[in-house]
Amino acid sequence: MRMETIEAASCHQDFSLKVAFCSDNGFRSVPTDLLPDLRELYLEDNLLTTLTNETFERFRQISKKSFIFNNHVDTLDLSTNPIEFIEASVISTFHVKQIELMNTRIAVSQLTNFFHGIRLSMFIKGFDFTGAKLHTIQNGLFAPLKGKNLDKIDIEMNSIYMIEDNGFDGLAGVSELQLGSNNLEEIEPSVFNGMMALRTLSLDANRILTLNSKSTPWNISLIHLNLARNELTAINGSAFYGLKTLKTLDLSGNFKLQAIENNTFVDFQFLSELDLSNTHIFVLTFHHLPFLATLILESSYCPTSLIRPGNLGNEAPSLTTLNLINNALGPEKLWDSSDNKSSFFGLQNLSRLELSSNTLVSIPLGIFQNLSNLQILRLDKCSLFVLETGIFIDLNSLVLLSLEYNNLKVISAGLFDKLYDLQYLFLLENDLTYLDSNLFKYLSNLVYLDASVNRISGLNRSTFEPLARLTKLKLSLNPLVCNCDLKWLPGWLKGKVELIDSMHTICLDNAVTLEPFRGKQLITFDPKDECGPNIILYSCLAILGMVLIFALGLIYYQRWWIRYRLFLLKLCFIGYEEIHDNVDRGEFHYDIAIMLDEADDVWVNQHLRPALLERVPGFNRIVCGDEELMLGMYYLDAVHYATEKSFKTIIVISHAALQDQWFMMKFRTVLDHVNDIGTEKMILVFVEDVVDDELPFLIRLFLSDHRPYLVWPDDERGRDYFWEELVRDLTFNLRCNHLIPPD
């Protein structure tokens, strides 16, 4: 639309918007040469003294559109004019909803005409007398407004120090009354008697010392009461008696307030918001407030009795917002280690928790347990040095997490693993030197990340790859090293991610940064010329690939040999399991068969037989030597029979025995039997020291297969060990394990 403007009577007018700006022009009367169909007229800061019917007879539609609330708010602004005379009929004909007479110092005598005009108007719903210097609300001041319904009356900043009895008569239809920034020192509920429509009362920034000193009940149905920034020191139990419909109470900024009696809030069954910030209340208890949703205790010395673990969950189970900022809270006040309960136990509906500016240092694991609906958590300025993995595991709905202005040096990779809905993360002003590659692994919904003012020098691509929805990133005032390791960043920033505060996001100005980018802004970093393909690296990779292929081929070619060596290695470190034979000794005809050469009869009779009778008396069925073999059989058949019918066979070996061919035939016969049945039932006993070169092949083959043998020692101590080993080997038979390779 084309905008056309003209200048008339020193006013700036806009034809298309129907607006006339006549402010601060020294007018003593309203200009007459303005657009007849004005919708907005600004006359503040002039010298208007008289408003008569003729003043605005040409302007019937003066309105102002407020885009903030998206509805029509018709306003006439006559602020800062020394108005001396007002004609009631003028006010009644205005097609406006709000009249502003701020800082006009209008004479009290003219207020009657003004209020008569408002009562007669079909459109006016409120007026603003801010800074009008009324000083006193006199009896009957608002009487002309009797029967008029008004949305809002604003008489703030008037230095009002007294409200006379029945001072508000005539305001029965007012729903909001603003009395802030005056000099009131005492408030009694009776002052507001008769204001049946009053729902919002603002008494902030006065000098109120006493509240309901007479303990009289409030006879109005207030919903919102603002007593912030006064000089209250104590509140008695009957101060709010009768305010059963109250939903919000603001007592913030009463720096001298130290005591609130226990039953003060007993009538507040529907209270949903309580603000006690910037007070000095040392002891505070309140009875069950089932609908309390917002509790603000910022800078209030936070009474320990109120926040003791489990208390808030019982007294205010519907809390959605809890503000505990700047209360000198430590872990010991928020966590009961004996019961494993926190101050937030039972607050399942909590969606906003603010713990900023408390010296927490560390946070006990489990302090946020069961806060599954929490969406905003502020832990900034808490002197945190470390955060234990799992501290946020129950915060499935968290949207905003603030950890700024702490002393965090490292954030473990799994700290944010369960925060699937997190959208805003603030890590600025810590001592972080790097961001782990898995730190944001599960934060696919993150849209805003602030990691500025840390000591981060490098950024891994894998760290930021999971952040599919990230739109704003702040990395300013970090010593970023802009080298080839960061070459992925320019392409990534060309996407949908906006680098905030890019003017202060600078590459480190020293030798570790590529020379063209030292001290330059990160957004200018593009190292495609400095970080081309690495020929040496690619060549090494090609050679490595060829070596790998050759090695795989060689391994395949020698696979059987390699498997065999690996099997031996396994036996070396792990060993193997011995398998015992299950055949009982009683099933054999003999217990022991002893095969020997005639030259060894003396050793057997002097040493072996006596020892067996002494040490294993149960082994008394013994066949020893050729003389005791079964009669009527051929020699080798008798040897085979004795071996087959014996539980154990002992073969005595000496130099003489090795020279006897019949002895070697007996050895072969016994060995064949052992191999046939697969049981190691043969023991070799060397009565003399025989070197390896003198051993026949069959004996060496037997010994190489881990078969049992013993050597007769010369010393007495060694012989004791000999007999113990022999007795042990006689008591059981092992199955032959052919999977074990020979030595």
DARAQUI-V25598 format. One record per residue. N is the residue number from 0. PHI is phi in degrees with one decimal (none if undefined). PSI is psi in whole degrees, 0 to 359 (999 if undefined). OMEGA is omega in whole degrees, 0 to 359 (NA if undefined). Layout:
N/PHI/PSI/OMEGA  N/PHI/PSI/OMEGA
This chain:
0/none/136/180  1/-77.8/130/182  2/-95.0/122/177  3/-115.9/134/180  4/-130.9/151/174  5/-135.6/162/176  6/-106.9/127/179  7/-142.2/125/178  8/51.9/41/178  9/66.8/13/177  10/-101.6/145/175  11/-95.4/117/184  12/-115.3/148/178  13/-122.1/113/183  14/-61.3/312/188  15/-69.4/322/180  16/-91.2/352/180  17/58.0/50/183  18/-124.1/140/175  19/-127.2/123/180  20/-102.3/101/182  21/-116.5/28/183  22/-77.4/148/171  23/53.2/50/179  24/-120.3/3/179  25/74.3/20/181  26/-66.9/136/172  27/-98.0/348/175  28/-147.9/163/181  29/-72.2/130/179  30/-57.1/146/182  31/-102.3/348/183  32/-100.3/41/179  33/-98.8/171/178  34/-60.0/134/183  35/-72.0/338/183  36/-109.4/39/180  37/-59.6/142/173  38/-106.9/335/179  39/-137.6/135/179  40/-138.0/120/181  41/-106.4/118/183  42/-126.1/17/183  43/-69.7/158/178  44/59.3/46/173  45/-119.5/196/182  46/-119.7/33/181  47/-63.3/133/179  48/-120.6/342/185  49/-137.6/133/173  50/-121.5/108/179  51/-113.7/174/181  52/-61.5/324/182  53/-71.5/340/185  54/-59.9/318/186  55/-119.3/19/184  56/-65.7/339/180  57/-84.3/344/185  58/-116.4/100/184  59/-97.0/344/184  60/-129.5/75/176  61/-98.5/111/184  62/-137.9/163/180  63/-138.8/130/182  64/-97.3/127/178  65/-101.4/116/181  66/-80.0/347/180  67/-66.9/315/183  68/-99.8/357/176  69/58.9/37/172  70/-146.9/169/183  71/-82.5/124/176  72/-120.9/98/183  73/-77.1/121/186  74/-135.0/137/171  75/-116.1/117/184  76/-104.6/108/178  77/-116.2/27/185  78/-63.9/152/174  79/58.6/41/172  80/-120.6/136/181  81/-79.2/64/185  82/-68.9/130/181  83/-112.5/337/183  84/-141.1/132/177  85/-129.1/131/178  86/-96.9/125/185  87/-57.2/321/182  88/-64.8/333/178  89/-66.3/311/182  90/-62.1/320/185  91/-67.1/337/183  92/-91.8/353/180  93/-67.2/132/174  94/-91.0/58/180  95/-128.8/156/179  96/-99.9/339/184  97/-140.7/134/175  98/-117.4/128/180  99/-109.1/119/179  100/-123.7/44/182  101/-68.4/137/176  102/56.1/36/179  103/-92.6/340/183  104/53.2/43/182  105/-65.1/141/181  106/-65.3/140/180  107/-59.8/328/181  108/-64.7/335/181  109/-89.9/348/180  110/-64.8/328/179  111/-60.2/314/177  112/-60.8/318/181  113/-61.6/313/181  114/-68.5/325/175  115/-60.9/317/179  116/-62.4/320/179  117/-64.6/318/181  118/-63.3/326/181  119/-79.8/342/183  120/-74.0/142/176  121/-89.9/352/188  122/-116.3/326/187  123/-67.3/127/181  124/-118.9/3/180  125/-180.0/163/177  126/-147.6/158/184  127/-124.7/113/179  128/-108.8/30/181  129/-57.1/130/177  130/69.4/26/182  131/-87.9/2/176  132/59.0/52/180  133/-78.2/325/177  134/68.1/310/183  135/-133.2/137/172  136/-92.4/101/185  137/-82.7/157/177  138/-61.3/126/178  139/87.9/2/182  140/-58.6/318/184  141/-101.1/13/181  142/-56.8/324/180  143/-62.4/344/181  144/-89.9/7/182  145/-58.8/129/180  146/88.1/356/181  147/-94.8/131/176  148/-92.1/123/181  149/-126.4/142/179  150/-76.0/320/187  151/-155.4/137/171  152/-123.9/126/182  153/-117.0/111/177  154/-125.8/44/178  155/-75.2/162/174  156/54.2/46/180  157/-114.7/6/182  158/58.3/29/179  159/-67.7/125/180  160/-116.6/350/182  161/-148.3/140/173  162/-120.2/113/182  163/-70.7/160/176  164/-56.5/139/181  165/61.3/24/180  166/-64.6/334/182  167/-104.3/17/174  168/-59.2/135/183  169/101.8/351/181  170/-106.0/31/180  171/-63.7/336/182  172/-98.5/9/181  173/-86.2/131/181  174/-97.9/338/179  175/-138.8/129/181  176/-126.2/121/180  177/-104.5/113/180  178/-121.0/22/183  179/-70.7/162/176  180/57.2/46/173  181/-119.5/195/184  182/-116.9/29/180  183/-68.3/136/180  184/-112.1/342/183  185/-142.8/138/178  186/-128.4/126/174  187/-117.3/138/181  188/-56.9/331/184  189/-62.4/337/180  190/-59.4/329/186  191/-100.7/10/178  192/-59.0/139/179  193/92.6/346/180  194/-85.2/72/188  195/-67.4/335/182  196/-91.6/355/185  197/-66.8/124/179  198/-118.8/333/181  199/-126.7/125/180  200/-129.6/121/180  201/-112.3/118/179  202/-122.3/27/184  203/-72.0/156/175  204/57.1/40/170  205/-104.4/203/177  206/-123.5/35/187  207/-64.7/121/176  208/-104.5/327/186  209/-124.2/135/180  210/-129.0/114/178  211/54.3/58/181  212/-67.5/338/182  213/-91.8/0/178  214/57.2/38/177  215/-89.6/147/182  216/-74.0/150/173  217/-80.8/130/181  218/-107.4/32/177  219/-126.3/159/184  220/-102.5/63/181  221/-65.9/145/173  222/-111.7/323/182  223/-126.1/126/179  224/-129.8/123/182  225/-115.2/112/178  226/-118.9/26/184  227/-67.9/153/173  228/56.4/50/173  229/-115.3/197/183  230/-120.6/33/178  231/-65.2/138/177  232/-110.2/332/179  233/-153.8/152/178  234/-126.0/120/182  235/-79.0/167/186  236/-64.5/337/182  237/-102.8/11/184  238/-59.3/325/183  239/-114.6/22/183  240/-59.8/127/179  241/102.4/346/181  242/-85.3/65/185  243/-75.0/343/181  244/-98.2/2/185  245/-64.2/134/179  246/-113.5/326/179  247/-129.0/135/179  248/-133.3/123/181  249/-114.2/110/177  250/-114.6/18/184  251/-67.2/155/176  252/76.4/6/174  253/-86.9/81/189  254/-62.2/337/182  255/-92.0/356/183  256/-72.2/118/184  257/-120.7/340/186  258/-140.8/135/171  259/-130.6/120/184  260/-62.8/155/189  261/-58.3/321/186  262/-95.7/18/183  263/-62.1/321/186  264/-100.1/18/187  265/-64.6/331/181  266/-86.5/355/188  267/-86.9/64/181  268/-70.3/338/182  269/-111.0/11/181  270/-63.2/127/181  271/-114.1/341/181  272/-141.3/129/180  273/-133.2/122/181  274/-114.6/112/179  275/-118.8/24/183  276/-68.2/151/179  277/56.7/47/173  278/-123.7/179/180  279/-126.8/47/182  280/-80.2/117/183  281/-90.7/331/179  282/-131.3/125/181  283/-148.6/125/172  284/-134.9/147/173  285/-140.0/151/181  286/-75.7/178/187  287/-55.1/119/177  288/-116.1/87/190  289/-65.9/336/184  290/-108.2/7/180  291/-66.2/117/183  292/-106.5/331/183  293/-127.1/124/177  294/-127.7/116/183  295/-111.3/115/182  296/-122.4/27/182  297/-61.4/130/178  298/52.0/46/184  299/-119.3/11/184  300/64.7/3/171  301/29.5/88/182  302/-51.7/129/182  303/-60.8/324/181  304/-62.5/329/182  305/-75.4/320/186  306/-101.5/14/178  307/-61.3/144/185  308/-50.8/127/177  309/93.3/341/185  310/-69.1/310/182  311/-63.2/325/179  312/-63.3/329/178  313/-83.4/318/187  314/-88.3/333/181  315/-138.3/66/187  316/-68.0/345/183  317/-95.5/9/182  318/-56.5/130/173  319/-113.1/335/180  320/-130.2/126/179  321/-132.2/117/182  322/-110.2/112/180  323/-120.8/30/184  324/-64.1/138/171  325/55.5/63/180  326/-129.0/18/179  327/53.9/39/181  328/-86.5/139/174  329/-119.6/172/180  330/-56.9/328/183  331/-67.1/337/179  332/-87.6/337/184  333/-101.7/352/187  334/-140.0/128/176  335/-103.1/103/184  336/-69.1/336/180  337/-70.5/323/179  338/-104.8/357/185  339/53.4/48/178  340/-124.7/147/178  341/-110.6/173/178  342/-65.2/346/183  343/-102.5/10/180  344/-63.1/130/180  345/90.5/356/181  346/-95.2/63/183  347/-66.1/339/182  348/-90.9/359/184  349/-62.8/126/179  350/-115.3/343/180  351/-138.3/123/180  352/-131.3/122/182  353/-118.1/115/181  354/-120.2/20/185  355/-61.6/154/174  356/59.7/37/171  357/-119.6/144/183  358/-84.2/75/182  359/-79.8/324/181  360/64.6/305/175  361/-142.5/161/183  362/-120.8/124/180  363/-62.4/141/177  364/-66.2/127/181  365/102.9/357/183  366/-66.1/332/179  367/-103.3/22/182  368/-61.0/135/176  369/70.2/11/176  370/-88.8/60/187  371/-72.1/345/180  372/-100.0/2/182  373/-66.8/128/181  374/-111.8/330/182  375/-127.6/125/178  376/-132.4/119/180  377/-111.1/118/179  378/-125.9/27/180  379/-75.4/150/179  380/57.6/44/181  381/-111.0/12/179  382/55.5/35/181  383/-76.3/130/177  384/-103.4/330/182  385/-151.2/148/175  386/-124.3/122/184  387/-75.2/137/177  388/-59.5/132/182  389/102.7/355/182  390/-65.8/331/182  391/-106.8/17/190  392/-63.4/333/182  393/-93.2/357/186  394/-90.6/66/186  395/-68.2/337/185  396/-103.5/8/185  397/-62.1/130/180  398/-109.2/323/182  399/-129.2/131/177  400/-131.8/122/180  401/-112.4/118/177  402/-121.9/23/186  403/-73.1/158/177  404/58.0/49/174  405/-122.6/195/182  406/-119.7/31/182  407/-69.4/126/177  408/-100.4/326/181  409/-139.3/139/172  410/-115.9/119/183  411/-64.4/152/188  412/-61.5/327/185  413/-93.2/8/186  414/-62.5/321/185  415/-103.4/17/190  416/-61.6/327/184  417/-97.2/5/184  418/-91.9/66/186  419/-66.5/332/184  420/-97.6/5/183  421/-63.1/130/181  422/-116.6/332/184  423/-129.1/124/181  424/-131.9/124/183  425/-116.4/116/181  426/-122.7/12/185  427/-66.7/157/177  428/58.7/52/170  429/-123.8/194/178  430/-114.9/31/182  431/-67.5/134/177  432/-104.8/340/177  433/-158.1/164/177  434/-116.2/119/184  435/-57.9/146/183  436/-63.8/338/179  437/-106.4/12/185  438/-63.1/319/184  439/-106.7/27/188  440/-56.6/323/184  441/-110.7/15/182  442/-99.3/55/183  443/-69.9/343/180  444/-95.8/2/181  445/-66.1/130/180  446/-114.4/339/183  447/-137.0/126/179  448/-133.5/124/178  449/-119.4/108/177  450/-121.3/30/183  451/-74.3/165/177  452/53.1/54/171  453/-125.0/201/177  454/-121.0/35/182  455/-74.7/125/181  456/-108.9/334/181  457/-132.8/153/180  458/-128.0/127/178  459/-90.8/137/178  460/-62.2/322/181  461/-64.0/337/178  462/-66.9/321/187  463/-98.8/349/181  464/-59.9/323/180  465/-69.1/346/186  466/-84.0/72/186  467/-68.3/334/184  468/-108.5/10/181  469/-63.8/129/179  470/-118.3/336/182  471/-134.1/130/181  472/-133.9/131/180  473/-122.4/119/182  474/-128.2/16/186  475/-62.8/154/176  476/59.2/42/170  477/-118.3/144/179  478/-78.3/69/186  479/-72.1/128/177  480/-90.6/112/183  481/-95.0/87/177  482/-125.9/193/185  483/-66.7/340/176  484/-66.7/342/183  485/-104.7/13/186  486/-67.8/344/178  487/-74.2/337/189  488/-65.7/315/181  489/-55.5/316/179  490/-65.0/323/180  491/-68.6/322/180  492/-72.6/344/177  493/-76.9/353/177  494/-78.8/220/185  495/-89.4/1/182  496/-84.7/129/177  497/-101.5/127/178  498/-86.4/108/183  499/-79.0/145/179  500/55.7/47/182  501/-65.0/336/180  502/-61.8/331/182  503/-108.8/14/175  504/-101.2/94/193  505/-116.7/143/173  506/-72.0/142/182  507/-60.9/133/184  508/-94.7/73/172  509/-155.0/187/191  510/-66.8/339/182  511/-74.6/343/176  512/-91.9/144/176  513/-55.8/136/189  514/-53.7/317/183  515/-65.6/345/188  516/-115.7/8/181  517/-66.3/124/179  518/74.7/7/181  519/-96.6/162/179  520/-66.6/145/182  521/-62.3/329/182  522/-67.9/344/177  523/-90.5/357/184  524/-74.8/117/177  525/-149.7/90/190  526/-91.3/32/184  527/-63.4/330/178  528/-80.1/325/182  529/-82.4/339/185  530/-121.8/57/178  531/-74.4/188/180  532/-61.3/139/179  533/-90.4/98/185  534/-62.6/318/181  535/-62.7/318/180  536/-63.7/313/180  537/-63.1/321/179  538/-64.3/317/179  539/-63.1/322/178  540/-65.3/321/179  541/-64.7/315/179  542/-63.7/318/178  543/-60.8/321/178  544/-63.9/318/179  545/-65.3/317/178  546/-62.2/321/180  547/-65.1/317/179  548/-63.2/316/179  549/-62.3/317/180  550/-63.8/320/178  551/-64.4/320/178  552/-64.0/317/179  553/-64.8/320/178  554/-63.1/320/179  555/-65.7/319/182  556/-65.8/322/182  557/-101.7/27/189  558/-62.8/322/182  559/-70.0/318/177  560/-62.6/319/180  561/-66.4/318/179  562/-61.4/320/180  563/-63.8/317/180  564/-67.0/323/177  565/-65.5/325/178  566/-65.8/318/177  567/-64.3/321/179  568/-64.0/322/177  569/-63.1/317/179  570/-64.2/327/182  571/-65.6/318/186  572/-96.1/329/185  573/-102.3/326/183  574/84.3/193/181  575/-142.5/164/184  576/-97.1/128/177  577/-79.0/140/182  578/-112.6/118/181  579/-83.7/144/176  580/-79.6/138/186  581/-89.8/357/182  582/-73.3/128/184  583/-77.0/148/181  584/-62.1/331/182  585/-67.6/344/180  586/-80.2/353/180  587/-98.4/153/179  588/-75.4/323/178  589/-116.1/151/172  590/-82.8/314/183  591/-138.5/138/170  592/-114.6/126/182  593/-110.7/118/178  594/-104.1/128/184  595/-152.3/168/173  596/-91.8/154/182  597/-57.8/330/183  598/-67.5/344/183  599/-102.5/10/180  600/-61.0/322/183  601/-62.6/314/182  602/-64.1/321/181  603/-67.0/317/183  604/-73.5/329/181  605/-84.2/328/188  606/-118.3/307/191  607/-71.2/307/183  608/-60.4/311/180  609/-59.4/322/181  610/-66.4/322/180  611/-66.6/318/180  612/-65.1/326/182  613/-79.2/316/190  614/-91.4/330/177  615/-131.6/71/184  616/-61.3/338/179  617/-71.6/340/179  618/-90.1/69/185  619/-100.8/357/177  620/-96.1/90/187  621/-121.5/132/171  622/-111.1/121/189  623/-130.3/123/174  624/77.1/179/183  625/-72.0/331/184  626/-64.8/333/185  627/-100.6/9/177  628/-71.2/162/182  629/-63.8/128/179  630/-76.0/153/177  631/85.7/6/179  632/-117.8/157/170  633/-63.0/156/188  634/-57.7/307/183  635/-68.9/328/176  636/-66.4/322/178  637/-66.1/322/177  638/-63.1/316/181  639/-64.5/320/180  640/-63.8/315/180  641/-62.7/320/180  642/-68.1/317/183  643/-66.5/324/184  644/-90.8/5/181  645/-104.5/144/176  646/-69.2/324/180  647/-142.5/145/178  648/-120.9/126/177  649/-107.8/127/177  650/-111.8/119/181  651/-91.8/124/185  652/-117.6/133/175  653/-142.2/178/178  654/-61.9/319/180  655/-64.1/320/180  656/-63.7/322/181  657/-68.5/340/180  658/-89.9/352/183  659/-92.6/118/182  660/-67.4/324/178  661/-65.2/323/176  662/-61.6/318/181  663/-66.5/328/177  664/-68.2/320/175  665/-60.6/318/179  666/-60.9/317/179  667/-63.9/320/181  668/-61.6/313/179  669/-63.8/318/182  670/-64.0/319/178  671/-62.8/320/179  672/-64.2/317/179  673/-61.6/317/180  674/-67.2/326/180  675/-66.7/315/185  676/-88.0/347/178  677/69.5/31/180  678/-127.2/133/181  679/-84.0/77/183  680/-103.4/13/182  681/-115.3/133/178  682/-122.4/129/175  683/-92.4/133/177  684/-121.8/112/178  685/-89.6/114/179  686/-85.7/348/177  687/-132.4/160/179  688/-81.1/112/182  689/-112.3/125/180  690/-73.9/161/184  691/-62.3/326/184  692/-69.1/340/181  693/-92.5/355/182  694/-81.6/132/175  695/-64.5/161/185  696/-60.5/318/183  697/-62.2/321/180  698/-69.6/318/178  699/-63.1/322/178  700/-64.0/320/178  701/-62.4/313/182  702/-67.4/328/181  703/-69.7/344/182  704/-97.2/28/175  705/63.3/29/180  706/-80.2/153/185  707/-74.3/138/175  708/-152.7/157/178  709/-135.7/152/179  710/-119.6/129/180  711/-73.4/118/183  712/-86.1/168/180  713/-89.7/329/185  714/-90.3/156/184  715/-67.8/322/180  716/-65.5/320/178  717/-65.0/327/180  718/-69.3/326/176  719/-60.6/316/178  720/-64.3/323/179  721/-59.1/312/182  722/-66.7/324/178  723/-63.8/318/179  724/-66.9/319/181  725/-63.9/314/179  726/-60.6/318/180  727/-62.8/317/182  728/-70.0/335/181  729/-74.6/339/189  730/-81.5/347/181  731/-152.7/159/175  732/-116.7/139/178  733/-101.9/145/173  734/-73.9/143/179  735/-68.1/127/180  736/-104.4/98/183  737/-80.1/356/177  738/-78.2/342/181  739/-85.4/122/181  740/-69.8/152/177  741/-71.3/162/178  742/-64.9/999/NA
